[in-house]
Amino acid sequence: MKKVHIATVGVQSGGVFSGLLNYGADVLYLLHSEREDVVTNAQSIKRKVEQIGCTCHLKLIDIYDVQTVIETVLDISKAHPKDIIYVNISGGLSYIAAAAQIGAYLIGAKVYFMRYWEKEEGESVTDKVIELPLPKIRPTELKGTRRRVLGYIEKNPGCNNKEIADAFEISAQMGSIHVLNLINDELVREEIEGKEKKLFITNSGKLLVIIIKPN
């Protein structure tokens, strides 16, 4: 399984390199416009990342057609069905980054932004990462009891599997299955306190709750 990064790029390169350094990467796709200085920067980044063993592809995009940006992200994901995909929106125009973010949501990729230009003493690369809490699944994919369980955890932070099973009058095994699915979708996280496992909603889960408003 490879780590694949899709990055929007303008005339700066710091955000691209910081993202690769923080997460690690095997393949990089650079989404760039046809503007001469942007092309030159993309070519420079390609040469440098290939020197450290990362495959790099340049993807020319029409900055006035955001639909093509979304489609480019989707096409890249189809070429890497079993790989981990990250989308770096640190560079380029804001509406292009927004389009890439939409594409990332549709394919369930991790989206991040690098505060690469800030130089604070003692701050690591990881400290400069801002991860966007996009759900891995679409709102329409979360249905039935699993949808209601997410809402319950949001309203009852720190609850456990038994409380969920009791609340929905289902078996402990079925409750655990719903919780495990939510954890795998990164909508819920599990914390261990002593011998007890407690459940909390993630930022992605909170965003999905706002969208679907489960009851």
C-alpha positions as CSV (number, residue, x, y, z in Angstrom):
1,M,0.0,0.0,0.0
2,K,1.5,3.3,-1.1
3,K,1.1,6.8,0.2
4,V,-0.1,9.0,-2.6
5,H,-0.2,12.8,-2.3
6,I,-2.2,15.2,-4.5
7,A,-1.1,18.8,-4.1
8,T,-2.3,22.0,-5.5
9,V,0.7,24.2,-6.4
10,G,1.3,27.8,-7.2
11,V,4.7,29.6,-7.0
12,Q,5.6,28.4,-3.5
13,S,7.0,24.9,-2.8
14,G,7.3,24.9,1.0
15,G,3.9,23.4,1.7
16,V,4.5,20.5,-0.7
17,F,7.8,19.5,0.9
18,S,6.5,19.9,4.4
19,G,3.5,17.7,3.7
20,L,5.7,14.9,2.3
21,L,8.1,15.2,5.2
22,N,5.2,15.0,7.7
23,Y,3.3,12.1,6.2
24,G,5.8,10.3,4.0
25,A,5.1,9.7,0.4
26,D,5.7,7.2,-2.5
27,V,3.8,9.1,-5.2
28,L,3.1,12.8,-5.7
29,Y,0.7,14.5,-8.2
30,L,1.1,18.2,-8.7
31,L,-2.0,20.1,-9.9
32,H,-0.7,23.3,-11.6
33,S,-1.9,25.9,-14.0
34,E,-0.3,26.8,-17.3
35,R,1.2,30.0,-16.0
36,E,4.9,30.0,-16.7
37,D,6.2,30.6,-13.2
38,V,3.9,28.0,-11.8
39,V,5.0,25.4,-14.4
40,T,8.6,26.2,-13.6
41,N,8.0,25.7,-9.9
42,A,6.1,22.4,-10.5
43,Q,9.0,21.1,-12.6
44,S,11.5,22.1,-9.9
45,I,9.5,20.3,-7.2
46,K,9.3,17.2,-9.4
47,R,13.1,17.1,-9.9
48,K,13.7,17.4,-6.2
49,V,11.2,14.9,-4.9
50,E,12.3,12.3,-7.5
51,Q,15.8,12.7,-6.2
52,I,14.6,11.4,-2.8
53,G,12.8,8.4,-4.5
54,C,9.3,9.7,-4.7
55,T,7.6,9.3,-8.1
56,C,6.1,12.6,-9.3
57,H,3.5,13.4,-11.9
58,L,2.5,16.9,-13.2
59,K,-1.2,17.5,-13.9
60,L,-2.0,20.6,-15.9
61,I,-5.4,22.0,-14.9
62,D,-7.6,24.8,-16.2
63,I,-7.9,27.2,-13.3
64,Y,-11.1,28.6,-14.7
65,D,-12.8,25.2,-14.7
66,V,-13.0,23.8,-11.1
67,Q,-15.0,20.8,-12.4
68,T,-11.8,19.5,-14.1
69,V,-9.9,19.8,-10.8
70,I,-12.5,17.6,-9.1
71,E,-12.4,15.1,-12.0
72,T,-8.6,15.0,-11.9
73,V,-8.7,14.1,-8.2
74,L,-11.2,11.4,-8.9
75,D,-9.2,10.0,-11.8
76,I,-6.1,9.8,-9.7
77,S,-8.0,7.9,-7.0
78,K,-9.1,5.4,-9.6
79,A,-5.5,4.7,-10.5
80,H,-4.7,4.0,-6.8
81,P,-7.7,2.0,-5.5
82,K,-5.8,0.3,-2.7
83,D,-3.5,3.1,-1.7
84,I,-3.7,5.8,1.0
85,I,-4.5,9.2,-0.6
86,Y,-3.7,12.6,0.9
87,V,-4.8,15.9,-0.6
88,N,-2.6,18.9,0.2
89,I,-4.4,22.3,-0.4
90,S,-1.5,24.5,0.8
91,G,-0.7,26.0,-2.6
92,G,-2.4,27.6,-5.5
93,L,-5.5,29.7,-5.8
94,S,-8.1,29.3,-3.0
95,Y,-11.0,28.2,-5.2
96,I,-8.7,25.5,-6.8
97,A,-7.9,24.3,-3.3
98,A,-11.6,24.2,-2.6
99,A,-12.3,22.1,-5.7
100,A,-9.5,19.7,-4.7
101,Q,-11.1,19.5,-1.2
102,I,-14.5,18.5,-2.8
103,G,-12.7,15.8,-4.8
104,A,-11.0,14.6,-1.6
105,Y,-14.3,14.3,0.1
106,L,-15.8,12.3,-2.7
107,I,-13.0,9.7,-2.6
108,G,-12.6,9.7,1.2
109,A,-9.0,11.1,1.2
110,K,-7.3,12.9,4.1
111,V,-7.1,16.6,3.4
112,Y,-4.5,18.9,5.0
113,F,-3.0,22.4,4.9
114,M,0.6,23.3,5.9
115,R,1.5,26.5,7.7
116,Y,4.9,26.2,6.0
117,W,5.7,30.0,6.0
118,E,5.6,30.4,9.7
119,K,8.8,30.0,11.6
120,E,8.3,29.6,15.3
121,E,11.1,28.5,17.5
122,G,10.7,24.9,18.7
123,E,7.8,24.1,16.4
124,S,8.0,20.9,14.4
125,V,6.7,20.1,10.9
126,T,3.8,18.2,12.5
127,D,2.9,21.4,14.5
128,K,2.3,23.2,11.2
129,V,-0.2,20.7,9.9
130,I,-3.9,21.6,9.8
131,E,-6.0,18.5,9.0
132,L,-9.5,19.2,7.6
133,P,-12.1,17.1,9.3
134,L,-13.7,15.7,6.2
135,P,-15.7,12.4,6.8
136,K,-14.4,9.4,4.9
137,I,-18.0,8.4,3.9
138,R,-20.8,10.4,2.3
139,P,-23.8,11.4,4.4
140,T,-26.1,9.1,2.4
141,E,-23.9,6.1,3.3
142,L,-24.7,6.5,7.0
143,K,-28.1,4.9,7.7
144,G,-30.3,3.2,10.2
145,T,-29.0,2.3,13.7
146,R,-25.4,3.2,12.9
147,R,-26.5,6.7,12.1
148,R,-28.4,6.9,15.4
149,V,-25.5,5.5,17.3
150,L,-23.3,8.3,16.0
151,G,-25.8,10.8,17.3
152,Y,-25.9,9.1,20.6
153,I,-22.1,9.2,21.1
154,E,-22.1,12.9,20.1
155,K,-24.7,13.6,22.8
156,N,-23.0,11.2,25.4
157,P,-19.2,11.6,25.2
158,G,-17.4,8.9,27.1
159,C,-20.1,6.3,26.8
160,N,-19.3,2.6,26.2
161,N,-20.6,-0.3,24.1
162,K,-22.9,-1.6,26.8
163,E,-24.7,1.8,27.2
164,I,-25.2,1.9,23.4
165,A,-26.6,-1.6,23.3
166,D,-29.0,-0.8,26.2
167,A,-30.0,2.5,24.6
168,F,-31.0,0.9,21.3
169,E,-32.2,-2.4,22.8
170,I,-29.7,-4.5,20.6
171,S,-27.3,-7.2,21.5
172,A,-23.8,-6.3,22.8
173,Q,-22.3,-7.9,19.7
174,M,-24.4,-5.9,17.3
175,G,-23.6,-2.7,19.3
176,S,-19.9,-3.5,19.0
177,I,-20.3,-4.0,15.2
178,H,-21.9,-0.5,14.8
179,V,-19.2,1.1,16.9
180,L,-16.4,-0.7,15.1
181,N,-17.8,0.5,11.7
182,L,-17.9,4.1,13.0
183,I,-14.3,3.8,14.3
184,N,-13.1,2.4,10.9
185,D,-14.9,5.4,9.2
186,E,-13.0,7.7,11.6
187,L,-16.2,9.2,12.9
188,V,-15.6,7.8,16.4
189,R,-12.5,7.3,18.5
190,E,-11.9,4.9,21.4
191,E,-10.0,5.8,24.5
192,I,-9.0,3.4,27.2
193,E,-9.2,4.5,30.8
194,G,-8.1,1.8,33.2
195,K,-10.1,-1.3,32.1
196,E,-12.8,0.7,30.5
197,K,-13.1,1.7,26.8
198,K,-14.8,5.0,26.3
199,L,-16.2,6.4,23.0
200,F,-15.9,9.9,21.7
201,I,-17.0,11.5,18.4
202,T,-14.2,12.8,16.1
203,N,-14.1,16.2,14.3
204,S,-15.2,14.3,11.2
205,G,-18.0,12.8,13.1
206,K,-19.1,16.2,14.4
207,L,-19.2,17.5,10.8
208,L,-21.3,14.6,9.6
209,V,-23.7,15.1,12.5
210,I,-24.2,18.7,11.4
211,I,-24.9,17.5,7.9
212,I,-27.3,14.6,8.6
213,K,-28.7,15.8,12.0
214,P,-29.3,12.2,13.3
215,N,-31.9,11.7,16.0
